[in-house]
């Protein structure tokens, strides 16, 4: 691939990202945000996190060794740290590191 092609594709991707970010403001203008959009803004983050947990744990086997122990331990570390520190970044990072340590070193 040539450098011009890569630069053009990067520019198109950047332009589309900017357009998509500003599109709701252009469409809605200065009007009040509709109630259903405010509702979705409140409930979707929790729904998405729940879906991510289900997706991450869907292939965990509880019948074969190590019986889901690394996954459940990492989930507990993530939830515990989040309840304690209220920091999404710290809790997800620590849970990921815990899981990788358990899978690579312990199990």
Secondary structure, 3 states (H helix, E strand, C coil): CCHHHHHHHHHHHHHHHHHHHHHHHHHHCCCCCCHHHHHHHHHHHHHHHHHHHHHHHCCCCCCCCCCCHHHHHHHHHHHHHHHHHCCHHHHHHHHHHHHHHHHHHHC
